[in-house]
Amino acid sequence: MLRMDQIHVVRHKVLVEGRSVREVSRDTGLHRKTIRRYVLDPEPRRTESGPRARPVRALAEERVAAIVRDWAGRTTAKQRLTGRRLHRQLRSEGLAVGITTVRVVLREIRRRQAEVFVPLARRPGEEAQVDFFEVVVVVAGVRRKAWLFLFRLLFSGRDFAWVYERQDQVAFLDGHVRAFEALGGVVARITYDNASVAVRRVTRGGRELSPRFQALAAHFAFEPCFARVGEGHDKGSVESRGKSLRWQHLVPVPEAGSLEEISRALGAALDAQALEGEVARLFAEERGLLRAAPAAPFEARRVVAVAVRSNATVRVDNVWYSVPCAWARADATAYVGVGDVEIARAGERVRHPRGRAGEKRISYRHYLHELARKPQAVRQVAAELVPELGPPYDRLWRLLREAHGEREGARVLAKVLGALCRHGEEPVRRALDLALAGERLDLMALARIVERPRVADVAVPASLAAHVVEAARLEDYDRLLAAEVGA
């Protein structure tokens, strides 16, 4: 086949200069048939009467196809069949074939077996995709791993994102509640992978969903859809967006005092980005077609029945939380949220920041009644209790230790805690401020100021208001005792 510059010379001599084919053949050394072919067509194609016989390749195709089929269950994604391994196997079987032929055959077999992706139509308000992505953040100066929840509307490309400490079901449910609220409605269906936060088990007949996820789908009335196992590209839109979002908005690594601050800053950036270009126009169309969320809120927190131990603690997710000592040996209910745990019993509720496995979240305010009776226990927990109580208890404890030592100081502090339980925080705080005036401790002043509360006046019906109930006085009993002794 001639090069393009040769073709140009030949055609120019014949068609432009008017020279004969014989002359051009003599000048260029090309055969006259070749010159005539390129004069008629500058890009002549070779015509064959039939396909060329390739006996070696035909044998290789048949055997390679058999090996690929037979070894399908004996390979993995990382221990896969390669052209070089196939070539070695064919040579060991006595088939003389080149490695290039083997690779061409294997490439063709995989091309025919590869999945063909269907371009899908997206309609407003119809579908969203959800996933978690691992990210790195700096919270309060500590570099740590966190999880980015991403909710993406497929028609408009509008995103909602929130950063969580854990990739658990509570965060998963909470992310949906926040997303529906932020986007202004609910889509018809949502696509997920087969993570355990939503799917208990994948069976031949389908999927067994977790009860809490079923409750979420029923509450907001959307259809949950799932990607095929191991086929993450079934929800490729959110997968791709999660990667680009990390590059666009989380570089450099975000720093803040809490994950909520990072989440709100990320949300503000996404909102600002969505106000521009095609996303804004499409979301304006899609938002009107989202279904309104139910008026009743969904409880995203996990509800756990717990038993209060004799030390007034409960265990939730291998973390110990304190409760009021009056709850000891009773039953209670824990509401496990994203960042806190609320424990309730008989109308009372206490709240703790959610801890990590193995931690103890103890508030010694819950033990004031017991500490008032146990000075030695006060001495052991004073370092934790006093910061909880705040000023002026820190000054009180310091002066008590300086004046009386820890042992006797703990006895006095226990009595103050008893007064706090009887009278409430504010009266005792005012009394302490007076007793600690001038950087000295006046225990007599404290004893005089903190007194038992008087019984408040009671409303008496009008029919009983005229009746007077005489009350005895201590002097009357003294006179009676004196008369009896004299007799």
Sequence and secondary structure as in RCSB ss.txt:
>XXXX:A:sequence
MLRMDQIHVVRHKVLVEGRSVREVSRDTGLHRKTIRRYVLDPEPRRTESGPRARPVRALAEERVAAIVRDWAGRT
TAKQRLTGRRLHRQLRSEGLAVGITTVRVVLREIRRRQAEVFVPLARRPGEEAQVDFFEVVVVVAGVRRKAWLFL
FRLLFSGRDFAWVYERQDQVAFLDGHVRAFEALGGVVARITYDNASVAVRRVTRGGRELSPRFQALAAHFAFEPC
FARVGEGHDKGSVESRGKSLRWQHLVPVPEAGSLEEISRALGAALDAQALEGEVARLFAEERGLLRAAPAAPFEA
RRVVAVAVRSNATVRVDNVWYSVPCAWARADATAYVGVGDVEIARAGERVRHPRGRAGEKRISYRHYLHELARKP
QAVRQVAAELVPELGPPYDRLWRLLREAHGEREGARVLAKVLGALCRHGEEPVRRALDLALAGERLDLMALARIV
ERPRVADVAVPASLAAHVVEAARLEDYDRLLAAEVGA
>XXXX:A:secstr
   HHHHHHHHIIIIIS   HHHHHHHH   HHHHHHHHH SS     SS    HHHHHHHHHHHHHHHHTGGG 
 SSS   HHHHHHHHHHTT    HHHHHHHHHHHHHHHS         TTTEEEEEEEEEEEEETTEEEEEEEEE
EEETTT  EEEEEES  SHHHHHHHHHHHHHHHTSB SEEEE   TTTEEEEETTEEEE HHHHHHHHHHT EEE
E  TT GGGGHHHHHHHHHHHHHHS S  EESSHHHHHHHHHHHHHHHHTSHHHHHHHHHHHTTSB   SS    
SEEEEEE  TTSEEEETTEEEE  GGGTTSEEEEEE SSEEEEEETTEEEEEE   TT EE  GGGGHHHHTT H
HHHHHHHHHHHHHH TTHHHHHHHHHHHHHHHHHHHHHHHHHHHHHHH HHHHHHHHHHHTGGGS  HHHHHHHS
           GGGTT       HHHHHHHHHHHHH 
